[in-house]
Amino acid sequence: MPVAQLAILVIDESHERATLIERGLRDAGHNQVIIVSQLNGLVSRIEEISPDVIVMDLGNPNRDFLEHMFRISKAIQKPIAMFVDQSSEQSMFDAIEAGVSAYVVDGLKQERVKPILDLAIARFKAFEKIRLERDEAVQALDERKSVDRAKGVLMQAYAISESEAFVMLRKTAMQQGRKVAAIADAVVQSARSKEKGKK
């Protein structure tokens, strides 16, 4: 997406700091900058604005407030650059756990806003790729387990071999225009229902 088309949400209670961030972004060619200074109902505001990137400047937050912002970060699944005036090692670790893409301590300067924003976007994309690959691997493993269970059910029910059971699953999937894993799930669920009915 071209720079000018990125919708950037700046969250900052301080008008002075928010203006500094906005200037840094506009100098870098970002035209769609929205500033939110009211932190009540923040999640619904973020959903309403639906930004591409979020820049949070929290100044010197207390521990409870920081944890609250981390919970929000975890929920919204967007590239986030978070500026704080000071921080502990634990807070930095918590920020990474919450999915904050760039956590900057005592580094809010107009000329640094763009490179930090670029870093946040790049890191978010990298983590998203890893997360998608992990999710796909987990799904593939779950599907394989389901197919193995279904083969077991069919082998027992029809006194057939493992390869014959798989052929049966694949043939049914092709006939119904569905995935083999979906047919396997149905076979396993049906077998479980029958077992419950016998009890």
N, C-alpha and C positions, 0 to 999 in steps of 0.2 A: 504493500500500500504506500503511495507517495506520502512524503512527510506532511504536506499541507492537509491531507485528508485524515490524518490520525486525530481522533477525538481524545483529548487529554484532560483528565479530571485532576484538578489540584485541590487537595484537602488541607486546609490550614486555618486555624482560628485567628492567626495574626495577619491583618491586612497588609502590613509592611513586607512580611516574608513572602506572602502569596504573590504580591506584585513583583518582587524580585524574581521568583520562579517563573512567573508569566512572561516577564521581559526576556529572560534567558531562553524560554521556549519560542517566543515570537521572533527573537533574533536568529534562531536556528531554522526559521521558516514554518513553524507550527502555527496554523491559523485558528484551529478549533481548540481553544483552551477555555475550560469551564472551571470556575472557582467555587468551592463550597466551604463556607466558614462555620456553618452550624453543624455540629457533630451529632445532634439528636436525630434519630431516624436515618442514620447514614446509609445503612444497607438498602433501604427502599429508595433513597436518592440515587445511589449508585446504579440500582436496577433500572430506574427511570431514565437516567442519562445514558446508560450503557456505553461507557467509554472504552477505547481500545487500550489505553494505558492509564495508570493512576500514579500520581506523585503525592505522597503524604509528607508533610513537614510537621513533626510533632513537638518541636522545641525541646523542652525538658520534661517529659511525661513521667508520672509516677508509675510504679510497677503494675497496679491494677488497670490503669488506663492503657498501658502498653499491651498487657495481656488481652484487653478488650479489642484493641486494634489488630492484634495478631489473629484473633478469632474471626474478625471480619475479613482479613487477608486470606485466610484459609477457605472461607466460604465463597469468595467472589471469583476465583480462578482467572485473574488478569495479571499482566505484567505490572509489578508494583515497585516503585523506587521510594524508599522510606528514609527521610532525614531525621536525625535526632541530634541534640547538642552533646549529650554524653550517654554512655551505655556501659553495661557490664558484659562480661563474656557470655553469661547465661542468656541475657537478652538477645545477643547476637545469634546464639544458637537457636533460641526460640523463634527468631525472625525467619531464619532459614527453614526451620521445621514448618512454619506457617505459610511458606511459599513466597515470602518476600524476595523479589529477584535482585534487588540492590539495597543494601542496608548501609547507610552512610552516616558516620559519626563525626560531628563537628566539621562538616564539609560543604555547607550551603553557601555557594558563591554562584553568581549569575553565569559565569563562563563555564562552570562545571555541570550545570543542569543538563545540557544536551548530551555530553558523553555518558553521563550516569543513566540518563533515560535510554540511550542506545544500548548500554550494557544490560539494563533491566529487561529490555525487549529480547535481546539475544539470549540471555540466560533463561528467560521464560520459555522461549521456543525450544531450547536445548532440553530443558526439563520436561516439557510437554512431549517431545519426541520419545524420551526415555520412558515416560509414564505410559504413553500409548503402546510402545513396544512391550512393556511389562504386562499391561492389561491384555494385549493380544496373546502373549505367551500363557498367561493364566487361563484365558478363555479356551485356548487350544488344549491345554492340559485337562480342563474340566470336561471339554467335549470328548476327549479321548477316554477319560474315565467313564463317561456316560455310555459311549459306544461299547466299551469293554463289558460294562454291566449288562447292557442290552443283549450283547452276544451271548453272555452267560445264561440269561433268561431264555433266549431262543434255543440255545443248545440243549438246555434241560427240557424245555417244553416239546421240542420236536425231535429230540435225539439225533441232532445233526452236528457236524464238525464246526469249528470256529470259522473257517473260511466260508462255509455254506451259510452260517448265520450272518456273516458280514455281507455276503451277496444278497441275502434276503433284505437286509436293512437298506442296502444301496438301491436295489430294484424298487422297493417301496418308496424311497425318497425320490427317485426319478419319476415314478408314476404320479406322485402327488406334487411334484415341483417344489420339494422342500429339501432342506439340508439333512444329511445323514444323522447329524447330531440331534436335530429336532425329532426325527423319527425314533432315535434311540431314547430320548427323554420320554416320549410317549409310551414306548414299550416298558420302560422301567416304572413309570407312574402307574400304568395299567397293572403290572405285576404286583406293585405295592398295594394297590386298591383291592386286588383279589385276595392278597394275604390278610389284609385288615378285615375283609368280609368273612373270612373263614374263622376269625377269632370271636 
